[in-house]
């Protein structure tokens, strides 16, 4: 399904903004950098090929910046950095020198390097030739000629004028100048070959379109170092090395990750079925691998025997939508009647916390680390026009950031049950990472599935069906993740439409996979039946238009 490549992507709300930003300038070329957090050690994200910029790390930055100090920079050629086209300004040594200049500008003595794809060459130069500045190096899906590339990428000469440009024939200098957007769309589809990767692919295409074919062509001259030089650099690396590589990488073969780990004495982690951008498609696993490599969690100094543990529940209440806080408080009251000794902790944010604080509920201190979801929704609601489906899609890094807060909390503190009221991040990432389930889990919602708006066209119909299909596949593959799935409402509240072409009817599927609870309001609805009295109580005149 084709994308709209004519409208520039709008910057979405970030879960965390930089604490410092600036430029370094070398030989007239300015390179933009950002700094997040103030922990130890410092992580330097070394950029890959300039077809993307530093926002390709958006799923890692918020989590790692809670534990470490994170420095990112846009490569020359994309983002907020300059776009030189002289061959001498585009060598791998220039990129490595940019990284050193940024370490100096940010007063960073040493850093752990984390890189992706072509950035492996720049990181090798740094680790081998400036070992005193490098504490460790992580290579994600390294793209460098330490092993053979994919045969299908070598069929069409890069510099030749071709009659047709299909598939990898688009990796061609003349095609880049003729139809650069077409190349970017194709290339990013090869970076993200995993099913249901629409948002990640859209993001990557947007980053690619922030540069142009002429610039990328200049930056690609002599892109790869000779294999002998690569192996010499590997032999000189003395720091710890971690290599993460998908075995279904369509850009750079998994064999390259194997060879790099062997040549550097590093550790290889294979992502089975993974493509070229695991940091985007499998961010929970990548984040945990990075955290364990960079700053392993210390062993716990306390442990309670099972029978001596108090009954504990962790309640995650969504701040998006109407009535969650009231109904969740009502459910908590009923739980306490059934289990008077039950302790309930809340992982929540404003405005839910305002309701909970008035009730004297215990809001877990980890809640302070949550990125504000309702603030994002408000920012998407200009002129009272909110596209809920797209707004949720555009908060993917906020949801991931909040899941990582949840993850760290439940790794340290045992609970008997997790209760998620439309905690979308919890439900999605538990199904993506079922090994992270450590307690009974109850999921509540008052709507199931997505349907396209009439003005969304074929693209939105495709996207909503794709999201629904992924959800259905999650439940079918891992029914054990949800111990209870509760639909807050009645059968008549569920739309009779299908989830999408070839997918089941929403009402039938919901009745098969949920227990229907009826309404849970947390108050007596009859007390608000007098419309005029309610308007007067809220200060509205009888004929005043509210919205």
Buried (B, 14 or more C-beta within 10 A) or exposed (E): EEBEBEEEBEEBBBBBEBEEBBBBEBEEBBBBBBBBBEBEBBBBBBBBBBBBBBBBBBBBBBBBBBBBBBBBBBBBBBBBBBBBBEEEBBBBEBBBBBBBBBBEBBEBEBBBBBBBBBBBBBBBBBBBBBBEBBBBBBBBBBBBBBBEBBEEBEEBEBEEEEEEBEEBBBBBBBBBBBBBBBBBBBBBBBBBBBEBBBBBBBBBBBBBBBBBBEBBBBBBEEBBBEBEBBBBBBEEBEBBBBBBBBBEBBBBBBBBBBBBBBBBEBBBBBBEEBBBBBBBBBBBBBBBBBBEBBBEEEEEEEEEEEEEEEBBBBBBBBBBBEBBBBBBBBBBEEBBEEEEEBBBBBBBBBEBBEBBEEEEBEBBEBBEBBBBBBBBBEBBEEEEEEBBBBBBBBBBBBBBBBBBBBBBBBEEEBBBBBBBBBBBBBBBBBBBBEEBBEBBBBBBBBBBBBBBEEEBEEBBBBBBBBBBBBBBEBBEEBEEBBBEBBBBBEEEBBEEEBBBEEBBBBBEBBBEBBEBBEEBEBEEEEEEEEEEEEBEEEEEEEEEEEE
